[in-house]
Amino acid sequence: MRSGNPAFNANTFTVGPVRAGFGETMTVNGTINKTGILFLCVLATAAMTWSALSKDPSAIGAYIGVGAIGGLVFALVTIFKKEWSAVTAPLYALCEGAVLGALSGMLETMFPGIAMQAVGLTFGTCFVMLLAYRSGLIRATRKFTIGVIAATGGITLVYLTTIVLGMFGVQVPAIYGSGVYGILFSLVVVVIAALNLILDFDLIERGAAQSAPKYMEWYGAFGLMVTLIWLYIEMLRLLTKMRRR
């Protein structure tokens, strides 16, 4: 199986098990700890960016641009050089924290309280998905996996298409607007992002079961963080549309 998350696929953890007695192997608890570290990295730069923007709001474009480019570069390096993930994953988190801090700070000035609402909804959704996965209520079956991957790919295609159209001055208000269709679209995207968490949990568990090398804990944490950041951004987008109505 694979995940709709670009950091995870069917071959993510096929790096060869570590022979007993010849090195540490990946564990679920270790991955959880690494995820916590990445979250602290995101929180640190997000708080710094938020504070800096309160003094100079005009710098928002620079923070988003540099953070987004840096995040993309470190994400690609992490994906192709998994053994470097202990270094590149935290750097990715630091860059993304700058982007999230800038976006959250900007929207907070327009819609007070929206950042905390998005944070609460993101972690609440993650907790519910984890409970559903651990209880067996939602299982990462083959059909479920194919459906989530297809839906994720469709959303990616829609976003890429709208970006290309935007370059030619063509707007798609039905998707990005605050009307009924715009809100429904965002709700669908949030649901798909949340379902990707199930695939991430499953792949992390199977990586630990396959005795993947210890550094794969960082990679598993990185993949989970990618989904959580996506989910948070979509929560912000949804809440923004609802506040504008």
Secondary structure as UniProt FT lines:
FT   TURN            6..7
FT   TURN            10..13
FT   TURN            20..21
FT   HELIX           28..55
FT   HELIX           57..59
FT   HELIX           60..80
FT   HELIX           82..84
FT   HELIX           85..110
FT   TURN            112..113
FT   HELIX           114..135
FT   HELIX           142..167
FT   TURN            168..169
FT   HELIX           173..176
FT   HELIX           180..209
FT   TURN            210..211
FT   TURN            214..215
FT   HELIX           216..244
//
